[in-house]
Amino acid sequence: MGDKAHTHPGAAGRARAADRPTSVRNVVLVGPSGSGKTTLVEALALTAGAVNRAGRVEDGGTVSDYDAIEHRQQRSVQLSLVPVEWDGIKINLLDTPGYADFVGELRAGLRAADAALFVVSASDGVDGSTRMVWDECAAVGMPRAIVVTHLEAARADFTEMTRACAEAFGGDDPDAVLPLYLPLHGPEGPDGHAPVTGLIGLLTQKLFDYSSGEREEHEPDPDRLPLIEEARARLIEGIIAESEDETLMDRYLGGEPCDVETLIEDLEKAVARGAFFPVLAAAPAAEGARRGLGTVELLGLITGGFPTPPEHGTPRVTSIDGTPRELDPCDPDAPLVAEVVKTSSDPYVGRISLVRLFSGTLRADQTVHVSGHGLADRGHEDHDVDERIGALSTPFGKQQRPVSHVIAGDLACVAKLGRAETGDTLSAKDDPLLMEPWEMPDPLLPLAIRAHSKPDEDKLSQGLARLVAEDPTMRLEHNQDTHQVVLWCLGEAHADVALERLRSRYGVQVDVVAHRVPLRETFGARASGRGRHVKQSGGHGQFAICEIDVEPLPGGSGIEFVDRVVGGAVPRQFIPSVEKGVRAQAAKGVAAGHPLIDVRVTLRDGKAHSVDSSDAAFQTAGALALREAAADTRINLLEPVAAVSVLVGDDYVGPVMSDLSGRRGRVLGTEQSAGGRTLVRAEVPEIEIGRYSVDLRALSHGTARFSRRYVRHEPMPAQVAERVREEAVGS
């Protein structure tokens, strides 16, 4: 690993399709914005694509295909795949956005990968969001390693950073998070900073010098060895503690020297099963030859220590009817099971699907079954269709390299799957299967939009459908109460990208409008009303009179209609007409245009005409009677209340509870959760939490999560109701 696997790089370069599952490594890069993930991916690809047998790292161009949105955002906003080849192994590097708004892309990357590489900056440390992702990986046993970047920064301290990583990621066993290499520093510059020029391997005690532009291996100066003795001893003890050979520790403590090759093998096994988490150093952003510092060692770790796809296993698979199916893990000859982990649109090619194969073999021009289920609540319809795929390809710099087939364990891009959406399963058309979907965060920031012009209105529906097909963390809502089109997003940056994609990809210009919460109205006291609809304009006239009593009911009662007419004052055939008119007016509202609920309407009297009375006349009279009753009493506005659950670090419990109270929330209680977190439960009016996802992130420094669900409507305080009425009049 590192010291061993890179000795003879062999065939290195931009990878084609793999020939067997064991020759693939799928690695997702995780870390906050600014930690250097994308720069590291570029450096790894440059090293793998331009290293000759002498070990010289030659200059080359960038391999990442940023789109215009990322240039404008000045950050990654989507999952990207960069496949490289090292020592005969195809490495699929999955670069994920670091900003919290694009956690859906991160989750997709975790689903497609078999191991995770956590990238942390030596100058910034470990943030709370990265710790939370680490815990997610730990929960499913995903193997992990850590690479410390920005070693060239003036305040970088590798020793302090490894200590912080052990504290953040080690849990009960900080000795499972230890460095494999220590950085070597050159002479101090005029600014007093000593640049990192090489690495020293703690196991092999070999020095790898990058200062000349070539990765040169040397025996270290004997004076250096005592300086690494303590770190080396800790590393050896950490490896031995995870060794499957239970006698190794006794032999080591007894003074028996440990064979380096044995230690490396035990280290690789411990990393592959997620029991040991090595820390490496890299300086991908350094200038000149040192740009590749640490990349050879990292590629060696990936090929030697990270698990193969067959070792990682397959998510739960069922038939379309839900019957469990057992498949051999990652067998190219087994039934086809692949999953769409990302969907994007190309103006020339059309829809492109990035798929991970978990079983079987996918061939170009093959007809497959596409299954998508369980996302109906996000605006995605369940679907089961057969589609013929277009070309298969793998990224090659900014282009796509065609391939004839892709086997289990590998990733590839599939063109022209018109119905496939992110999260869908591809399987054989004569044996349709369905993979258990991965967990996605709920979008909780509403973005109300409307078409900017008539031409935009014509294209809006199709543009929105394509947008949500690409991004399962986005939910489309056509609100029947407020008559608004609402895109639910994860945050402001997520919303900005959605608007930009609508404009640039789909040619749809939209205006953002204030999001309206669906309010309700109800009577504050008993009232009576008389509806008189009498007109004579030649021929049959219109005649209907009805008298009603209205009284408020408890919450959740809806509209109750009672017939108390005696003596046939209103003929029996017209009583349903009165009820229809009352309910129609209630749906429109009686004061501020919000639906009326929780009242009992009693029809007690009326008059009819033998010729001029009709169904339509009594419907109109019923509506008029309800409006007159409303004019004679107080109408209360009812607002929706949500049950809110906030999972937050213990340090932020007080501020979160205070903030919820300031939003007219009622804190119902707290529960202690794992990992030093607390679950705060509260009920909060929905009008107060429209931007809560943004505000909570700022309040908790990105470490808190929340969920919400509607529970009921309840009376709005008078001063708040008055403000809402004034805003409605002003708009």
N, C-alpha and C positions, 0 to 999 in steps of 0.2 A: 504494500500500500504506500503510495507516494514514493518512498525510498526505493521500493522494489519494482512496482509495475511500470515505471516510466523509463527504466534503464535502456530499453530498446524500443523507442516509440513505434517502430514498424509502420504500418499503413496509417497515415494520419490525414485527415481532411474533412471536407463537408460530406456528411453521411448520405448514403443511398438507403434503400429499404433493407431491413435486416433479413438474414437468411435463417435465423433460428431465435427463439425467445431468449435463450441464455446469453445471446450476444447483444442484448439491449439493456440500457439503464435509463429509466425515466426519472428525472430529477426536477423538482420544483424549487425555485428560488424565492425565499420569503424574507421580507424585511421592510422597514418603514421607508417612506419617500426620502430620497437623499442618501440612503445607505450605500448606494453604488451597485445595485443588482444588475442593471442594464449594462453598465460599464464593465462589470465583471463578466457577464455573458459574452460581450464583444471580445474581451481579452482572452477568454477561454477558446472562443471560436478562432481567433487569430492565431493562438498558439497551436491549436489542433490542426489548423489549415496551412500553417506556414513554418512548421518545425521540420528541419531535415535531420538526418541521422547524427549530425554533429551537435544538434541541440540548439542551433541558432534560431532565434525568434526574428523573423523577417517582417518588415512593415507591410501593411495591407489596408484595405478599405473597411468601412463599417459593414456589419452584416445584419443589423436590425432594420426592419422596414417600418419606420414610424409613419403614421399617417398625418395629414395636415392638422387634425384635431390635437394630437399629442404635441406638435410643434407649438400650437397656440396655447395649450394648457401648460406647457413647460414641465410635463411629467407624463409617465406612462399611465394610460387609462384602460389598457386591455391586455389580456393574456397573449403572449407571443411564443412561438416555438422556434428554437434554433437547434437543429440537429448537427452534431459533429461526430467525428470518428477518432478514436484514440486506442492504440494498442489492439486493434481488431474489434473494438467494441463500439457500437453505435450509442451515442449519448444524446438523448432528447432533453435539451435544456428548456424548461418552461419558465419564462420570465413573467412575474406577476406584478401588478401595480402595488405600490406601497401605501397609497392613500386609502383611508377607510371607506370612502364612498364606492370604491370599486372592489369591495370584498367578495362580490360575486365572482369576479374573474379569479381571485385568489382561491376560492372554494373549488372552482372548476379545475384549476391547476393542481390542487391537492388530490382531486379525484383521478386525474390522469396520471399522477406520479406514483412511484413506488418508494421514494425517499425524498427528504426535504433538506435543502441547504439554507440555513438561516444566516442572512447577511447583516452584520451589525457594524456600525461605524466606530472606529477607535476614539473619535472625538465627540461622539454624541451619546453613546451608551445604549442600553436596552430600554425600549419604551413599553408601556403597559399593553398596547395592542399586540406587539410581537410576543409578549408573554402569553397572552390569551391564545394566539395561534399555536404556540408551542404546546399548551395544554390540550388543544384540540388534537394535535398530532399524537400526543402521549396517550390520549384516550383510545385511539385506534391502533396504537403500537407502531406507528410509522417511524422507520429509522431516520435519524437526524444527525447533522453535523453543523458546525458553526464556522464561518469564515469572517475574520476581522479585517475590514477594509480601512481606507483612509489612513494608512500608516504614515503617509507622507505629511499629514497635518501637523502643525506646530505643537499642538497640545495632545497628540496621540500618545497613549501609554498602553502598550500591549499587555504588560503584566497586570495592570489595574483592570484592563478590559476583560482578561480571562477570569480574574477574580469575580468581576461583576456578572459574567456569563454563568459561572458556577453557582453564584447566589441566585440568579434569576431562573436558571433552567435546571439546576441540579436537584431541587426539591430536598428530599431526605438523604440524597447521596451526591454531595457536591464533587466527590472524587470520581464520578462518572463523566464529568465535564472537565477535560484536561487538554492542554496543548500538545500537538505532535511535533511542532517546530517552534523555535524562538527566532525572532528577527535579529539580524546583525546590522549595526549602524556604521556608516562611514564617518569621515571627519566632519566636524561642525562647519557649517557655512557662515557667512557674514552675519546672518540673523541669529546665530547661536543654535540653530537646529541641525541635528545630525541625521541625514537621510538614511532610510533603510536600503541596504545594498545587497542583502542576501539573507539566507536562512540557514539554521543549523538543525539537523534532524536529531531529536532526543534519543531515539532508539539506536540508530546507526552511528550517531556521533559524527556524521559527515557534514561538511560545509558546502552549501550551494550558493555560489557567487554569481550575481546577475549584473555586476557593475560594468562589465566590459561589453555588454550586448550579447554575450553568450552565457548560457547556463553552465558554469564550470563547477565541477565537483572537486573538492580538495579535502585533505586531512586537516582538521582544525589545529590551530596553534595550541600546543599543550597547555598554555596558560589559560585558554578558554574553558577547558573541560571542567575544572572545579566550579566554574560559574554556572554550569548547567546541571551539576550533580544532583542538587535537591529536586529540580523539576523533573529530571530523568527518573529518579527514584520514585517520585509520586506517580509518574506515568506508568512505570512498570508495575507498581503495586495496584494501581487502578485496573490495569489489563488483567493481571493475575486474579484479582477479585471477581472478575467476570468470566474467567476461563472455565471451560467445561471439564478441565482436568483438575479435580479437587486436590490432587497431591502436589500440584505446582506451587501453591503458597507455602506449604510445609517445607518443600525443598528450597524455596527462595529464602525463607526465614532462617533456614539451617545453614545458609551461606553458599548454597550451590548456585553457580552462575547460570543465568537464563540465556538460552540460545536466542539470538535476535530473530531468526526466521520463525521460530516457534511463537515468539511474542507477536510478530506481525500477523501470523495466521490467526492467533487467538483474538487479536485486535479486530481483524476483518470480520470474524464470526460474531463478535460482540456488537460491532457497528451494524451488521446486517440484520440482526435480530432486535435492534432497538434497545440495547442494554448499555451501550457506551456511546458517548457523544463527543467526538474529537473536535478540538479547536485548531483552525489553521489560520495563517496570515497571508494576506495578498495586498498588492498595491497596484490594482489595475488602472488607476487614474494617474499614476506617476508618469513623468515625461520620459521620452527616449526609450532606451533599452529596458529600463526597469519597469516599463508598463506591464510586462509579462511576469513580474515577480510573484511567485507563489502559484501560478496557474498550472505548471507542470505537476507540482505536488498535489494540487486539488484534483486534477484529472486522474492522477494515480489513486487518490482516495475513492473517487466515484467508480472507477472501473474495478478496483480491488476490494472495496469495502461495502459499497451499496448493493442491495439485493437485486437479483434478477426478477423479471416479472413473474415467473412461476413461483418464486419464493413468497411473493406478496399476496397471492390469492386473488379471488374474484368476488366482487360484491354479490349480494343476494339476487338470484335470477328466478323468475317464475314464467309459466306460460301466461298467455293473455288472460285466461280465466282465473289466475292467481295460484295455480298449482305449483308448488316448489319444484325446481329442476336442479339436479346435481350435475355439474360439469367438471371434467378434469381441468385443473387450473392451467390456463394458458397453453392449450393444446391446439396447434395449427390445423389438426385433422378433425377436431371436434366441431359441433354445430356453431355457426357464426353468431357471436354476440359482440357488438361494438356499441359505443356510446358517443353521442355528439357532445363534446365538452365546450365547443365554442362555435358560434355561427356569425359570419360576417358577410358583407355584400361588396362585390367588386363591380365597378361600372361597366367593365368589359365582359367579365366571365359570369356575373350573376352571383347567386348565393354560394358561398363556400363553407363547408362544414369541416371543422377539425375533429377527428374521431380518434378514440383510443380503442384498440381491439383487445378484448379480454379473452376471446376464444375464437377458433376457426381462422379462416383466411378470406380476405376481401379482395375481389378482382375488379379491374376496370371494366366498365360497361355491364356489370352484374346487376340483376334485378333483386332488390332487397325489400324486406318488410320494415316499415317505419312505424314504431309504436310510441305514442306520447300520452301519458296519463298523469293525473294528479295535480295539474296546474290550472284547473278551471277557475279557481279563485283568484288567479292573477291575469285573467283575460286570455288564457290559452285553452283552446278547445281540445278535448280528448280526441285522438285520431289514430286510426289503424289503416295504413295505405301501403300499396306496393309501388315502389319507384325504381326506375333504372338510373343508376348513378352515372355520372360523367367520368371525366378523367380522374385518376389518382395521382397525387404528387406529394413531394416533400420539399420544404423550403430550401432554397439554395441562394443565400444572400437575399437580394431583393426580388428574386425570381422563383418560379416553381419548377422543380425537376420532375418530369413525369416518371412514374413507376408502374409496372404491370400489375403488381399485387402487393398486399401488405399482410403480414402474418400476426398471430396473436402476440401481444406484448408490445407491439410497435404503435406509433402514431402516424397519421397521414392526413392530408387535406383531400376532401371529396367535393367535386364540383357538381352543380345542377341538381341537388336534392331540393326540389321546390317546396316540399311540405315539412321537411325535417327542421326541428327547432332544437335549441340548446337543451340538453337533458334527455332527448329522445334516444330510443334503442333501435339499432339496426340489427336485423337477424335474417335468416333464410326465409324466403317467401313461403316455403312449404313447411316451415317449423318456426312460426313467429314466437318470439320471446320478449320479455320485458325485464329490464334491470331496475332494482330499487333506486329511486332518485336520491341524489345527495342533498343534504340539508342546505337550504338557502335562507339568508336573512330576509325578514319581511321589510318591504319598502314602507317607510312611515312618514315621508315628507311629501305632502300633496303639491302638485303643480297643475293648476287649472289653466287651460289653454283654449284658444279659439282661432280659427283660420283667419289670416290677415286679409284675405280677399276671396272673391268667388272662385278664381282658379285654384287657390290654395285649398279651399273647402272641398273641391272635387278630388284633390289628391290626398287629403288629410287621412282618411280612413285607411287607405292602403299603406301610407307611410307609417302610421302608428302600428298597424298589424306587423309590418316588417321589423319595426323597432323592438316590440316586445318579443317577437320570435327570436331575435338575437340575444336578448338579455332577460333571463328569467327572474332577475332581481327587480324588474320593473313591472308594475301592475297597471293595467289600463282599466279605467272605470268610466262608464257613462251613467252619471248619477241621475236617477229618474226624478228625484225631489228638487234638486237645484238646477237641473238641465245643463250641467257642466260636464265637459270632457276633462278628466283628471288623470294625469300620469303620476303614479306614486313612485317616488325615487328614494334612494338611500341618503341623499344629502345634496347640498347645493352644487357641488362639482359634478355629481352624477346627473343632476337636472340640466346643468349647462351643456354637458356632452350630449344629452338627449336632444336638446334644442338644436345644437350644432349639427348633429347627424340628420335630423329632419330637414334642415336647410341644405346642407352640402351634399348629402347622399340621395335624398328623395325629393329635393326641390320644393319643399313645403315650408312656407314662412308662416309662423304662428305668433300670436300675441299672448303674453302671460297676463292673466286677470286674477283678481283677488279670489281666493278659494272660499266658497261659502259652505258653512256647516249646515246640514239639514235640520232646521228648527221645526217646531210644532206649535200649534195654538190650542188653547182649551178655555172653557168658560171659568171665570173666577167665582161666579155665583149663579143662582137660578135666574132665569129670564124667560120672557114670553115674546112671541112674535106673531104677526099676522101678515100673511102673504096674499095680496090681492092682484090678480092678473085678469083684467077685464078689458077687452078691446072689441070694437065693432067697426069693420071697414068694408062692408058689402059682402054678401054671401054669408058663409058660416063665420061667426065671430069666435072669440076666445074668452072663456069664462071659467075661472077657478079661484076659489078662496079657501085658504086653510089657516088654522090657528094651531100653534105649537107651544109647548113648554120645553125648555132646555135646562138640564141640571148637570153639574160636573160629576164625574165618576172617578174612582181610584185609578192610578196609573196602570196602563196595560189593558184597559177595558175596551179601547177602540170606540166605535160608534154603535150605539144601541138604539134601535128604532122601535117604538111601542105604539100600537093602535088603540086609542081610547074613544074612538068615535061611536056615538050612539044614535039610533034613529035614522041611520042612512044619510046623515048630513053630507057626508062624502061617500059617493057610491063605492062599493067594494072594489070594482075594477080599477078605480083611480087611486086607491090607497098605495099600491106599489109604485105608482107614478110619483106620489108625494115623496116616498122614501128615496126613490131614485134621484129626484131633484135635490133633496137634502144631502145625500151622500156626494153628489157631484159638486155641490157648493162647498161641502166640508173638505173635499180634496183640494179645492182651489184656495181655501182659507177664507177667513171672515174679517181679518184685521190687517195683517202685514203680508198676506200672500203665502203663508205657510199652512200645510194641511192641519185641519182640526181633528183632534182625537179626544178620547176619554170623556164623552158626554152621552147622556141619554136624551133622545128627542122623542117627545110624546105628542102625537097628533090627537087633539081633543075635540076639534070642531071644524066646520067648513061649510061651503055652499057650492052647489053645482047647477048647471043649466042643462035641460034635457037635450038641447041641440048643440049649443056652443061649447060645452065642456069636452075636453079631450086629454089624452095622455100627455101631450106636449104642454098644454096649459097648466096641468097640475104639477108637472115637473118644474115649470117656471115659478109657480106659486110656492112650492116647497122651498126653492132656493131663496126667494124673496123673504119668506118667513124667517129662515135661519139668519139672513143678513140683518133683518130688523131686530131680532132677539139679541144679536151680538152688539148692535148699536146702543142697546139699553143697559149694558153691564160691562164689567171689567173683563178684558180678554188677557189671559196670561200667556207669555211666551215660554215654551218648554225647550230646553236644550239637551242634546245627547250627552250622556255621561259615560266615560270609559273606565274600565278597570285597567289600571296601569301597574305593571310589575317591572321594577328596575333592579338589575343585578349590577352591583357596584362594589368597588373595593372599600374595605372598612374605613379607610382614611377619608372617603368622600360621603359617607352616610349622612352626616349632619348637614352639609350643604345641599345634598339632594332632597332631604326631607324638608328643609327650609324653603327650597325652591318650589317644591310641590305645593306647600301650604300657600305660598305666594300666588299660585295659579288657581286659587280657590279649591284646592284639592283636600281630600280627607285621607290622611294616612291611616291605614287599617292595621298595620303591624309590620314587623320585620322578622326575617328568618335567617339564621346563620347558614352560609353556604360554604362549599369547599374552596380552597385556595385563597383564604383570607378575604372572602367576599360576603356581602350581605344582600338578601333579596328584600327590597322594600315594596310593599303592596299599598296601593292607594286608589281612590276613585277621584277622577278629575274631569271637569267639563271639557268636552272635545274642542270647544272654541279656544281654549287656553293652551292646547298642546299641538297646534298646527306646525310649529317650528321646533318642537321639543327635541327631535333627533339632532338638530344642529346645536341647540342650546345645551343639551346634556353632554354632547361630545366636548364642548368647550369647558363645561363645568367640571368634568371628570378627567380632562386631558386624554380623551379617547378611550378610557378604560371601562366605561359603563355601557350596558345594553338594556333595552327596554322592549316590552311588548304591550299591546293594547287590544282591548276587545270591547265592543259596545255592550252596555248592560241595560240602560233604560233612558227615557227622557224624564227630566224633572224641571220644576219651575225655575226660571232664570230670575236672579235678583233684580229688583225694580230699576236700579240705576244702570245695570248692565243692559237690561232690556230696552231702556230708553235710548242708550247709546246705539244699540243695534238698529232701532227704528230710525234714528236720525241718519245713520249711515245708509240705510236702505233708501230713504228719501233723497239723500244727496247723490246716490248713484243713479 
